[in-house]
Amino acid sequence: MSRLIDENGNARFGVFSDPVHEINHRDFRLTDPFDRPVGRLRRHFAFNQFQFLGALSEDLVFGCAIADVKYLGSAFLYFYEPKTRRYAGFSFKSPLALGTRIDQFPETGSASFRFGANRFEMSSEGAPPERRLTVSLGNKVAVDACFSEARPPMSPLFICTQAGATGWVYARKTAGLGVSGSVQWEGKRFDLARIGAAGHHDWSAGYMRRETFWNWGCLAGEAAGGRMLGMNVSCGVNETSFTENCFWVDGRLNKIDAVSFEYDRLDLEKSWKLASRDDRVELEFRSEGKHVERINAGLLASNFTQLFGRYYGRLRSESDGEIPVDGILGYAERHYAKW
């Protein structure tokens, strides 16, 4: 599919078999809940975008995001070393998204964030795409990582769902990617291919709900028998007629039904339980640490916790049968946002 918005100004909804090459959001006929056209300034501030790239291995876990919510641009990067439990997080925010740029081409586009001497870049090239993440934070931190959809050959999830009365969200997701390149952190260098890092990518954009909340879970790593697993499940953001819930076995997409998240919201580091309505996901998540971002500033608010840890349980695939999950690294997330 070439463009998301059709010739009549409507978004195309569904889970797509082919990628959307351009999110032509300016062609969308945005109205308020009473069907009145929305002005240019309001349209500008209503459109939000973000990208996340993460890598998981027994030697290093990291997560990195760039977000443009118009009133604010932000980027974060964190590292976790499972063997030592060492953690470091870095977070930057820019009023009115100054120094933030994310284009509208999910397959080939790029994103960047700059704050002083700190630089974040995400780019994509080739077919299937190879995503490149480069980060420079002074002399102490440098990331140059490539996330390949050719190792193993991936079938990404492409989805667009309705958001609120008149909006929509488009998301493109993969998990279980091959990762190469390097990370330098506090004098230590990690070769991402050598340590067997497995990656996740999320590209999301749209006229999202002004106030929203979601849970999200992801894993990526090698299961018994050498099969590469990836999983992306959520509750609260993309469940209007369709869901983004799925997992991958050696790059093959397995679509699944709605997923429930059970956890203690006052103590997120206690174990979580995730289960799908079609009985194809039954997992326990055990946290080993967290990255937290909080903003409460009137027009904008965010209460974001991304946990990193391990999943235990099983996945069930129609083609591959039951797949044990025994300590595969992943993420679990709780996020309230007003934007």
N, C-alpha and C positions, 0 to 999 in steps of 0.2 A: 504494500500500500504506500503510495507516494506521500500523501498528506492526511492529517488527522481530521481536519475540518472540511466538510464537503462543500459543493458549489452553492448550497442553500444556507450556509452558515451554521450548520449543525455538526456536533461532534459524533463520530462513529463509535458506538459502544460494542464491547465484546472482548473475547479472548481471541487473538488473531493468530493465524498460522504464518503470516509474513510480517516483517518489520514495518514500522511506520518511519519514514525517512525524514519528515518535517512536521514539527508541532506548530502549525500555522495558526496560533491562537488569536492573532489579530483579526482573522477572518471569522471568528466565532461571534454569533449574535448574542452577546451577553445582556441579560435583562435582570432587573430585581425580581423578588418573588411575586410582584404584581404585574409582571410582564412589561414594565417600562424600560426602555433602553438605558443602559448605563453609560455615563460620560467617559471621555478619554482618560481623565485623571484617575477616576475610580477604577477603571479597567486596568490601568497600569499597576496600581497598588494591590489589586486583587489577585494578580498572577504570581504564583510562587513556584520555585524550582529548587531541587537539591540533587546532589549525587553523593553516593557513598561507595568507597572501595575498602575492602578489608581482606586480611590474609591471616591464616591460622596454621600453626605448626607447633610441635613439641618444644621447639627452641624459641619461637617468637610469635606473638599475636599482635596485630595492630589494626586500628580502624581509623579512617580518615573521611571527612565530609566537607563539602562546600555547599552553602545554602544562600539563596537570594530570596528574601521575603520582602523586598522592596524597602520597607522601613528600616531594614537591617540586613547587612551581609555578615556572614560568619563562616569560620572554618575551624575544625579541630583535628587533632592527631593525637593518638595515644599508643603507647607500647606496653606490652606485658610479657614478661619472661617466665613461662610456666615452671621451669626448673628451680628458679630462685624466688619466685613470687614478686620480682621487682616490677614496679609500675612507674610510668611517667605520663602525664597528660599536658597538652598544650592547646590553648583555646584563644581565639581572636574574634573580635566583633567590630563592625564598621557601620556607623550611622548612615542611613539612606543607601546602604549597599555600595558605598564608595570603594573602589578597588575590587569590586566583585563582578564577574562576567560569566554567564552560562548561556551558551547558544541553544537553539531549538532543533538541533539535528542529533537525535539519539544514537544513530549508527556511526556517524563520522565526526561529530562535533567535539567541542572542547569547553573547558571551564577553568576559571582562574580566580585566585584571591590573593591580594597583596595588602600587607599591613606593615609599614616600615620596611625593615630588612627581611621580613618573613614572606616567603613565596610558596604558593600552592598551585600546581598545574595538573589538570586531568585532560588527556587527549585520546583520540581514537583514530586508527587508520587500518586499511586493509579489509578483506572479506574472506573468512569471518573476521570480525573486528579484534584488534589487539589494543587494549586500554593501557595507557602509560600514565603512571602517577609519579610526579616529581615534587618533592618538598625540600625546602631549604630554610632552616631555622637557625640563623647565626652559624657558629662554628661547631655546634654540638650535635646537630641532627641533620641528616641528609637521607632522603628516600629517592630511589630511582627504580621503580618496580613496573613490570609488564604483566598484564593479566590476559591470557590467551584463551579465546574461544575455540581454538583448534586442538587444544590438548587438555582433555579429550574433546572431540567434536561436539559442540553444544547446540541444544535446541532451546533458545531463550524463551522466556515468558514475555509476551506482549499483551497488555491489557489496558482497556479504558473503561471506566465506570462513572456513573453519575455521582456528583457530590452536592449534597444539599438540594435546594429547590431548582437551581439553574446552572450549577457548575459541573465540573468533571475533573478527573485525574487520569493521566496516562502514566503507566509505569512499564519499565523494561528491566527484567531481573534475570540474573544467573547466579548459580552457586556450584562450587566444585571445579573451579577454573584452575588451570595450571598457572603458576606464578614463577617468574624469574626476576633477576635483578638483584639489588642490594639495599640494605639499610645500615646506616651508621648511627649509632646511638651511644653517647657517652664513652667514646673511644673504642667501642666494640663494633665489628663489622659482621653482618649476617648475609650470607649468600642464600637467597630465597629459593632457588632451584635445588641447591644441595641439601637444604634442610626440609625439603618436601612440602613447602607451603601450598595451601589450597585457598582459592580466593572466592570472593563474593562481590557482585556489582549491582547497584541499584541506581537507575536513572528515573526520576519522577518529576512531573510538572503538571500544572493545571490551575483552574479556578477552584481552589480547594475550599472546604468549609471554613468559615471565619473562625470557628472554635471547634476543635476536633481532638480526638483521643484515640490512641491505638496501642495494641500489644503486637510484638513482632518476634519471630524466632527464626534462626538460621543456623545451619551447620555446614561444614565442608571438611572433608577428610577421607582417608582410605578406610574401608571396612574390610572384614575378613574376606579372604579370597582375592584381595587386590582391587576390588571394585571402588571406584571413586564416587563418593556420595556428595550431594549438595541438597539443601532444603531451604525453602522460603515459605513461611506461613505467617499470617497476621489475623487480627480481629479488630474491626473498628474503622477502617478507612476505605477498603476496596471490596465491600461485600454487597453492593447494590446490584442485584441480578447475577453478578459474576463474582468470583473470588480470585485472589492472587495465589492461593495455596497450591503448592506443588513440591515435588522433589525430583532430583535427577540421579540416575544411575549410569555412570560412565557417559554422561552428557545427554542421556535420553530423558525427555520430560515426562513426568508422571503427574497428571492433574488430580487433585484431591478435593474433597468436600470441605465444609466449614470446620474450623479448628477452635476448640475451647482452650483457654488459658486459666489455670488455677494457681494462685500464689497469694502470699500475704502482702497486701499493698503497703503495710506499715513496716515490713521487714523484707525487702525485695531479695535479699541475699539468702533467704531460706529457699529450699528446693521448689521448683515449679513443675507442674504437670501439664502436658500438652496432649490433646487427643482429638482426632478428626471424627466427624460424624459417620464416615463410611468405614471406620475401623482400620484405616490404612496407616495411621500415625498413632503411636502410643509411646510417649517419651517422658522421661524425667530430666530436668535440667538442674545441674548443681553449679552454683556460681563459685568463681574463684576471685572475682574482683569486679569493679565497675568504673565507668566513666559517667560523670554527672554534669549537666548543664542546666542552669536555672536563671530565668529572667522573669521579673514581674514589674512591667513598666507601663501600665495603663493600656495603650493601644496594642502592645505586644506582651505576650507571656509564654513561657515555656518551662515545663518541668520534665526534664529528659534524663532518663537513666538507661544506659546501655551496659548490660552485664556481659561478662565473658566467662566461659566455663566449659562444662562437658555435658554431653547428652548420653543417656542410657535408655535402652528399650528396644523398639523395633519399628521398621518401616515395612510395608507390604506392597509389592509391585505386582501387577497382573502378569508381566513377562518374566520377572526375576524372582518371584515368590517372596517369602519372608526374609528380611535382611536384618540381622542383629546389629544394634548400635551400642557399642561398649566403650564409652569414654571419648567419643569423637568431639573435638573442640567446636564451639559455636558461640552464638550471641543470643541474648534474650533482652527485650526492650519494653519499657513502659514510657509513653510520651503523651503529655497533654500540651496542646499548643493553641494559642490565640494569635492569629496573624492576619 
